[in-house]
Amino acid sequence: MDAALVAFGADGAVTHWNLEAERVLGWTAEEAVGRTGLGGWAAREPDAEEIEAVLAAAMRSPGRQVHEFALLTKDGRRVLVRTQSSAVRGPDGRVAGVYCAFSEAHTQIDLERSIALSEALFEDASWGVVLVDADLRPAVVNAHAAGALGVGRTALLGRPLGDFLAQGVEEVEAALQHVLGEGAPPAAAEMWVALRSDEGELPRRCWRSGFVRLASPLAEEPVPLGVAWLFQDVTEAKRAERENSLLRFRSHQLHRASRAAAECRDPAEAAAVHLDFALAGFADHGLVDLVATPPPASYGALAEPADEACWDADGEADAAAPRLVRALASPAGSPGPSEAVPPTGLPVAYAPGHPAAQAYERCGSVRTSAGPVSSDGWAAARKWPDGTVHGLCVVLRSRGRTLGVVTFLRAPSRRPFDRADAVYAEDVAGRIATALDLAGAAAEAD
């Protein structure tokens, strides 16, 4: 038996003593069998009285009785053991003796703790737990993990992880294979995954994951039984952390731009400085188009109707069809500072409905993207640099007047502009508009 065993006859003499009992206490079977009771050799006399009372009670009681005793080893050490005692009956039904199976208490407690921990992890844990076998297929799944994966606990068993994960399955399987071969990693890993659903891929989630290799305690050599994958959804925390980091960076850029622009003697140069600082980490290209002074109407021509979208400081509407002239542009080929475009006075040939014209008409921001279809010719049709797939146009307003439009452009390597990007662009546009308005006022004064 794996447990130590000692049996007593009806007279209290030791009748059986197995090898595990010899290992725990050090007394051999030859030394133990035939002795009456345990007092004076396998237990101290005060302890032996309690043990004999419990054994006598076990002879008179049905079932097994569980107790803890302090026994004495052959070298004089005391060992706390947990015992299970039960009466032994003869063929006639009368009590013939009692057997007592015991093991070291700390070993038993460790086993019970392991069992209790396993049951708690798979029932009450607030994070996901998945036991994956050596074939990288789930063998046991707790309730939290099943809820995170959007399926029942039994639906996952024996199926590849790719049946449930649309993105991130390669990273997860690589981590499981590493743990099977090399052992647990020194720290938790953050993995972005996307679940499969009938409607397609769900939004990505960030799971902070830990991995533990499982080995059989009964094998002579360590044999991996699989991997315990523990994870917790930290998507909201990561997004908040990313947003806070982005806000700090953009606030720092605005501060640096203001400091640098304050040293520029030419307000137009200050506007270019604001544009350059805004592009860092935000967009690949920037364009500034200003509204040109409309040419005089020909003799006898009627005035065009006013657009009610934008109003100047005098309460009069701006022109409905703006003539936008390029004033500033960042280099399209190689990185470098934004430069002023030679003042030719020729308007940019924007097609009707161009995002810049829409921003001017709405006095706000307009976001646009090429979409999932091929973007060939999309940027050229809008007079934007090649490779552009995302655009954000923001109106330039100063002293109640519309000065023009600033456009921010992104390449395919960047995500589309969102509402937070538009808010930041509007802040930058306000600074650029103020600098250009000052430049225009200085030019009129000259």
C-alpha positions as CSV (number, residue, x, y, z in Angstrom):
1,M,0.0,0.0,0.0
2,D,1.0,3.6,-0.6
3,A,-0.2,4.4,2.9
4,A,1.3,3.0,6.1
5,L,-0.7,0.2,7.7
6,V,-0.8,-1.3,11.2
7,A,-3.4,-3.8,12.4
8,F,-4.2,-4.9,16.0
9,G,-5.9,-8.0,17.3
10,A,-8.7,-7.9,19.7
11,D,-6.2,-8.1,22.6
12,G,-4.3,-5.0,21.3
13,A,-1.3,-6.9,19.9
14,V,0.2,-5.8,16.6
15,T,-0.6,-8.3,13.8
16,H,0.4,-6.4,10.6
17,W,3.1,-3.8,9.8
18,N,3.8,-2.9,6.2
19,L,6.8,-1.5,4.4
20,E,5.4,2.1,4.3
21,A,4.9,2.0,8.1
22,E,8.6,0.9,8.3
23,R,9.6,3.8,6.0
24,V,7.6,6.4,8.1
25,L,8.6,5.3,11.6
26,G,11.8,3.2,11.0
27,W,10.5,0.1,12.9
28,T,10.7,-3.1,10.9
29,A,7.9,-5.6,10.8
30,E,10.0,-8.1,12.9
31,E,10.4,-5.4,15.6
32,A,6.7,-4.4,15.5
33,V,4.6,-7.5,15.1
34,G,3.7,-9.2,18.4
35,R,4.0,-6.1,20.6
36,T,1.0,-5.0,22.6
37,G,-0.1,-1.5,21.8
38,L,2.2,1.3,20.7
39,G,3.2,2.8,24.0
40,G,6.9,2.9,25.0
41,W,8.2,2.3,21.5
42,A,6.1,3.7,18.6
43,A,4.4,6.3,20.8
44,R,5.0,8.0,24.1
45,E,3.0,6.7,27.0
46,P,0.7,9.8,27.3
47,D,0.1,9.6,23.6
48,A,-0.4,5.9,23.6
49,E,-3.4,6.1,26.0
50,E,-5.2,8.4,23.6
51,I,-4.4,6.2,20.6
52,E,-5.7,3.0,22.4
53,A,-8.9,4.8,23.4
54,V,-9.5,5.8,19.8
55,L,-8.8,2.3,18.5
56,A,-11.1,0.8,21.1
57,A,-13.8,3.3,19.9
58,A,-13.2,2.3,16.3
59,M,-13.9,-1.4,17.2
60,R,-17.3,-0.4,18.5
61,S,-18.2,2.2,15.7
62,P,-19.3,1.5,12.1
63,G,-17.3,3.0,9.3
64,R,-13.9,4.7,9.4
65,Q,-12.7,7.1,12.0
66,V,-10.2,9.9,11.1
67,H,-7.8,11.3,13.7
68,E,-4.4,12.8,14.0
69,F,-1.7,11.4,16.4
70,A,1.9,12.0,17.3
71,L,3.9,8.8,16.8
72,L,7.5,8.1,17.7
73,T,10.1,7.0,15.2
74,K,12.9,4.6,16.0
75,D,15.4,7.4,16.3
76,G,13.3,9.2,18.8
77,R,11.6,11.9,16.6
78,R,7.9,12.6,16.9
79,V,5.9,12.5,13.7
80,L,2.3,13.8,13.3
81,V,0.3,11.4,11.3
82,R,-3.3,11.4,10.0
83,T,-5.0,8.0,10.6
84,Q,-8.1,6.2,9.3
85,S,-9.2,3.4,11.7
86,S,-11.9,0.8,11.1
87,A,-12.9,-2.4,12.9
88,V,-12.1,-5.8,11.3
89,R,-14.7,-8.5,11.7
90,G,-14.4,-12.2,11.5
91,P,-16.5,-14.8,9.6
92,D,-19.0,-14.9,12.5
93,G,-19.4,-11.1,12.4
94,R,-17.7,-10.5,15.7
95,V,-14.9,-7.9,16.0
96,A,-11.6,-9.6,15.5
97,G,-9.4,-6.4,15.6
98,V,-8.8,-3.1,14.1
99,Y,-6.6,-1.7,11.3
100,C,-5.1,1.7,11.2
101,A,-3.9,3.3,7.9
102,F,-1.8,6.4,8.3
103,S,0.4,8.8,6.5
104,E,2.4,11.8,7.5
105,A,0.0,14.7,8.2
106,H,1.9,17.3,6.2
107,T,2.0,15.0,3.2
108,Q,-1.8,14.5,3.5
109,I,-2.4,18.2,4.0
110,D,-0.3,19.0,0.9
111,L,-2.4,16.6,-1.1
112,E,-5.6,18.0,0.2
113,R,-4.4,21.5,-0.5
114,S,-3.5,20.6,-4.1
115,I,-6.9,19.0,-4.6
116,A,-8.7,22.0,-3.0
117,L,-6.7,24.4,-5.2
118,S,-7.6,22.5,-8.3
119,E,-11.2,22.4,-7.5
120,A,-11.2,26.2,-6.7
121,L,-9.4,27.1,-9.9
122,F,-12.0,25.2,-12.0
123,E,-15.0,26.4,-10.1
124,D,-14.5,29.8,-8.4
125,A,-11.5,31.4,-10.0
126,S,-11.9,34.9,-11.4
127,W,-9.5,34.2,-14.2
128,G,-9.5,31.7,-17.0
129,V,-7.8,28.3,-16.5
130,V,-7.4,25.9,-19.4
131,L,-5.5,22.6,-19.1
132,V,-4.0,21.8,-22.5
133,D,-2.7,18.3,-23.3
134,A,0.5,17.5,-25.2
135,D,-1.5,17.8,-28.5
136,L,-2.3,21.4,-27.7
137,R,-6.0,20.6,-27.3
138,P,-8.0,21.7,-24.2
139,A,-8.5,18.9,-21.7
140,V,-10.2,20.8,-18.8
141,V,-11.7,24.3,-18.9
142,N,-13.0,26.3,-16.0
143,A,-16.2,28.4,-16.1
144,H,-14.4,31.8,-16.5
145,A,-12.3,30.6,-19.5
146,A,-15.4,29.2,-21.2
147,G,-17.2,32.5,-20.7
148,A,-14.2,34.4,-22.1
149,L,-14.1,32.1,-25.2
150,G,-17.9,32.4,-25.6
151,V,-18.6,28.6,-25.6
152,G,-19.6,25.9,-23.1
153,R,-17.0,24.1,-21.0
154,T,-17.5,20.8,-22.8
155,A,-17.5,22.4,-26.3
156,L,-13.8,23.2,-26.1
157,L,-12.6,19.8,-25.0
158,G,-10.4,17.9,-27.6
159,R,-10.7,20.6,-30.3
160,P,-7.9,22.8,-31.7
161,L,-7.6,26.3,-30.4
162,G,-7.9,27.6,-33.9
163,D,-11.6,26.6,-33.9
164,F,-12.2,29.4,-31.3
165,L,-9.4,31.9,-31.9
166,A,-9.3,33.8,-35.2
167,Q,-6.3,35.9,-34.3
168,G,-3.5,35.2,-31.8
169,V,-3.7,31.4,-32.1
170,E,-0.2,31.1,-33.4
171,E,1.2,33.0,-30.5
172,V,-0.7,30.9,-28.0
173,E,0.3,27.6,-29.5
174,A,4.0,28.7,-29.8
175,A,3.9,29.6,-26.1
176,L,2.4,26.2,-25.2
177,Q,5.0,24.4,-27.2
178,H,7.8,26.4,-25.6
179,V,6.5,25.5,-22.1
180,L,6.2,21.8,-23.0
181,G,9.8,21.8,-24.2
182,E,11.5,24.3,-21.9
183,G,9.3,24.9,-18.9
184,A,7.4,27.9,-17.6
185,P,8.4,31.4,-18.8
186,P,9.8,33.7,-16.1
187,A,6.9,36.3,-16.4
188,A,3.4,36.6,-17.7
189,A,2.8,37.5,-21.4
190,E,0.2,39.8,-22.9
191,M,-1.4,38.3,-26.0
192,W,-3.9,40.0,-28.3
193,V,-6.5,37.5,-29.5
194,A,-9.7,37.7,-31.5
195,L,-12.5,35.2,-31.1
196,R,-14.5,33.6,-33.9
197,S,-18.2,34.0,-34.1
198,D,-21.0,33.5,-36.6
199,E,-20.9,37.1,-37.5
200,G,-17.1,37.0,-38.1
201,E,-14.2,38.1,-36.0
202,L,-15.0,39.9,-32.7
203,P,-12.9,42.9,-31.5
204,R,-9.4,42.0,-30.3
205,R,-8.9,41.3,-26.6
206,C,-5.7,41.4,-24.6
207,W,-5.2,38.4,-22.3
208,R,-2.4,38.5,-19.7
209,S,-1.3,34.9,-19.7
210,G,0.8,32.6,-17.5
211,F,1.8,29.1,-18.4
212,V,2.8,26.2,-16.1
213,R,4.1,22.8,-17.3
214,L,2.3,19.9,-15.7
215,A,4.3,16.7,-14.9
216,S,3.1,13.4,-13.4
217,P,4.3,13.0,-9.8
218,L,4.1,9.2,-10.1
219,A,6.5,8.8,-13.0
220,E,10.1,7.9,-12.4
221,E,11.2,10.6,-14.9
222,P,9.3,13.8,-15.5
223,V,6.7,13.2,-18.2
224,P,4.8,16.3,-19.2
225,L,1.0,15.8,-19.0
226,G,0.3,19.2,-20.6
227,V,0.3,22.9,-19.8
228,A,-1.9,24.9,-17.5
229,W,-2.8,28.2,-19.3
230,L,-4.0,30.9,-16.9
231,F,-5.2,34.2,-18.4
232,Q,-7.0,37.3,-17.4
233,D,-8.7,39.9,-19.7
234,V,-6.9,43.2,-19.3
235,T,-8.2,44.8,-22.5
236,E,-9.8,47.8,-20.9
237,A,-6.7,48.5,-18.7
238,K,-4.4,48.3,-21.7
239,R,-6.6,50.6,-23.8
240,A,-6.8,53.1,-21.0
241,E,-3.0,52.9,-20.6
242,R,-2.5,53.4,-24.3
243,E,-4.9,56.3,-24.4
244,N,-3.2,58.0,-21.4
245,S,0.2,57.5,-23.0
246,L,-1.1,58.9,-26.2
247,L,-2.6,61.9,-24.5
248,R,0.6,62.6,-22.6
249,F,2.6,62.4,-25.8
250,R,0.3,64.7,-27.7
251,S,0.2,67.2,-24.9
252,H,4.0,67.2,-24.8
253,Q,4.1,67.7,-28.5
254,L,1.8,70.7,-28.3
255,H,3.9,72.2,-25.5
256,R,7.1,71.7,-27.5
257,A,5.5,73.2,-30.6
258,S,4.4,76.3,-28.7
259,R,7.9,76.8,-27.3
260,A,9.5,76.4,-30.8
261,A,6.9,78.6,-32.5
262,A,7.4,81.3,-30.0
263,E,11.0,81.7,-31.3
264,C,10.0,82.2,-34.9
265,R,10.0,85.8,-36.2
266,D,7.8,84.9,-39.2
267,P,4.3,83.8,-38.2
268,A,4.1,81.6,-41.4
269,E,7.2,79.8,-40.2
270,A,5.5,79.3,-36.8
271,A,2.6,77.7,-38.6
272,A,5.0,75.2,-40.3
273,V,6.5,74.4,-36.9
274,H,3.1,73.5,-35.5
275,L,2.4,71.3,-38.5
276,D,5.8,69.5,-38.2
277,F,5.3,68.8,-34.5
278,A,1.8,67.5,-35.1
279,L,2.9,65.0,-37.7
280,A,5.2,63.1,-35.3
281,G,3.5,59.9,-34.4
282,F,0.2,61.2,-35.8
283,A,0.3,61.3,-39.6
284,D,2.6,60.8,-42.6
285,H,1.9,64.0,-44.5
286,G,0.3,67.4,-43.8
287,L,-1.1,70.0,-46.1
288,V,-2.4,73.5,-45.5
289,D,-4.7,75.1,-48.1
290,L,-5.8,78.7,-47.6
291,V,-8.8,80.4,-49.1
292,A,-7.8,82.7,-51.9
293,T,-9.2,86.1,-52.4
294,P,-12.0,85.6,-55.0
295,P,-11.4,87.3,-58.4
296,P,-13.6,90.2,-59.3
297,A,-16.9,89.2,-61.0
298,S,-17.2,90.0,-64.7
299,Y,-19.3,93.0,-65.7
300,G,-23.0,92.3,-65.2
301,A,-22.5,88.9,-63.4
302,L,-24.7,88.1,-60.5
303,A,-23.2,87.4,-57.1
304,E,-23.2,83.7,-56.1
305,P,-25.4,82.6,-53.3
306,A,-23.8,82.5,-49.9
307,D,-23.1,79.3,-48.0
308,E,-24.7,79.3,-44.6
309,A,-22.3,76.8,-43.1
310,C,-19.5,79.2,-42.2
311,W,-19.9,82.8,-41.0
312,D,-17.3,85.5,-40.7
313,A,-17.0,88.0,-37.9
314,D,-19.4,90.5,-39.6
315,G,-22.2,87.9,-39.8
316,E,-21.8,87.3,-43.5
317,A,-21.5,83.9,-45.0
318,D,-18.3,82.7,-46.7
319,A,-18.2,81.7,-50.3
320,A,-20.0,78.4,-51.1
321,A,-17.3,77.1,-53.4
322,P,-13.9,77.9,-51.8
323,R,-10.8,78.4,-53.9
324,L,-8.2,76.7,-51.9
325,V,-4.5,77.5,-52.6
326,R,-1.7,75.4,-51.2
327,A,0.3,77.3,-48.6
328,L,2.3,74.6,-46.7
329,A,3.1,71.0,-47.4
330,S,5.3,68.3,-45.8
331,P,7.7,66.5,-48.1
332,A,6.1,63.6,-49.9
333,G,9.2,61.7,-50.8
334,S,11.7,61.9,-47.9
335,P,11.1,63.1,-44.3
336,G,11.9,66.7,-43.6
337,P,10.4,70.0,-42.3
338,S,7.3,71.4,-43.9
339,E,7.9,74.1,-46.4
340,A,5.9,77.0,-47.8
341,V,4.7,76.5,-51.3
342,P,5.6,79.3,-53.8
343,P,2.6,81.8,-53.9
344,T,1.4,81.1,-57.4
345,G,-2.2,81.9,-56.5
346,L,-3.5,78.9,-58.5
347,P,-6.1,76.9,-56.6
348,V,-5.7,73.2,-56.0
349,A,-7.9,71.3,-58.5
350,Y,-10.1,69.6,-55.9
351,A,-13.1,67.7,-57.4
352,P,-16.6,68.5,-56.1
353,G,-17.3,66.8,-52.8
354,H,-13.6,66.7,-51.9
355,P,-13.0,66.2,-48.1
356,A,-11.2,69.5,-47.8
357,A,-14.2,71.3,-49.4
358,Q,-16.6,69.4,-47.1
359,A,-14.6,70.5,-44.1
360,Y,-14.7,74.1,-45.3
361,E,-18.5,73.9,-45.9
362,R,-19.2,72.2,-42.5
363,C,-16.7,74.3,-40.5
364,G,-15.6,71.1,-38.9
365,S,-13.6,67.9,-39.4
366,V,-14.1,65.3,-42.1
367,R,-12.5,61.8,-42.0
368,T,-12.1,59.6,-45.0
369,S,-10.5,56.2,-45.9
370,A,-9.9,54.2,-49.0
371,G,-11.7,51.2,-47.4
372,P,-10.9,47.5,-47.8
373,V,-11.0,47.7,-51.6
374,S,-8.0,48.5,-53.8
375,S,-6.7,52.0,-53.1
376,D,-5.1,52.4,-56.5
377,G,-5.9,55.9,-57.8
378,W,-7.8,56.8,-54.6
379,A,-5.1,59.3,-53.4
380,A,-4.4,60.6,-56.9
381,A,-8.1,61.4,-57.4
382,R,-8.0,63.6,-54.3
383,K,-4.6,65.2,-55.2
384,W,-2.9,63.6,-52.3
385,P,0.6,61.9,-52.2
386,D,0.8,58.3,-53.5
387,G,0.2,55.6,-50.8
388,T,-2.3,57.7,-48.9
389,V,-5.3,55.6,-47.6
390,H,-6.6,57.7,-44.7
391,G,-7.3,61.4,-44.6
392,L,-8.5,63.9,-42.0
393,C,-9.4,67.5,-43.1
394,V,-9.9,70.2,-40.4
395,V,-11.1,73.7,-41.0
396,L,-8.8,76.6,-40.0
397,R,-10.7,79.3,-38.1
398,S,-9.4,82.5,-36.5
399,R,-11.2,85.6,-35.3
400,G,-14.5,84.2,-36.5
401,R,-13.3,83.7,-40.1
402,T,-12.5,80.7,-42.1
403,L,-8.9,80.8,-43.3
404,G,-8.6,77.4,-45.0
405,V,-8.2,73.7,-44.4
406,V,-5.4,71.6,-42.9
407,T,-5.2,68.0,-44.1
408,F,-3.5,65.1,-42.3
409,L,-2.8,61.9,-44.3
410,R,-1.8,58.4,-43.3
411,A,-0.2,55.5,-45.1
412,P,-1.6,51.9,-45.0
413,S,0.7,51.1,-42.1
414,R,-1.4,53.3,-39.8
415,R,-4.9,52.8,-38.6
416,P,-7.8,55.1,-39.8
417,F,-8.4,58.4,-38.0
418,D,-10.8,58.3,-35.2
419,R,-12.7,60.9,-33.2
420,A,-9.8,61.3,-30.7
421,D,-7.5,62.0,-33.6
422,A,-10.0,64.6,-34.9
423,V,-10.0,66.4,-31.5
424,Y,-6.2,66.6,-31.5
425,A,-6.2,67.8,-35.1
426,E,-8.7,70.6,-34.3
427,D,-6.4,71.7,-31.5
428,V,-3.4,71.8,-33.9
429,A,-5.5,73.5,-36.5
430,G,-6.4,76.3,-34.1
431,R,-2.7,77.0,-33.4
432,I,-1.9,77.0,-37.2
433,A,-4.8,79.2,-37.9
434,T,-3.7,81.8,-35.3
435,A,-0.2,81.9,-36.8
436,L,-1.4,82.2,-40.4
437,D,-3.9,84.9,-39.4
438,L,-1.1,86.8,-37.8
439,A,1.0,86.4,-40.9
440,G,-1.8,87.7,-43.1
441,A,-2.3,90.7,-40.8
442,A,1.4,91.5,-40.9
443,A,1.3,91.3,-44.7
444,E,-1.6,93.7,-44.9
445,A,0.2,96.1,-42.6
446,D,3.2,96.1,-44.8
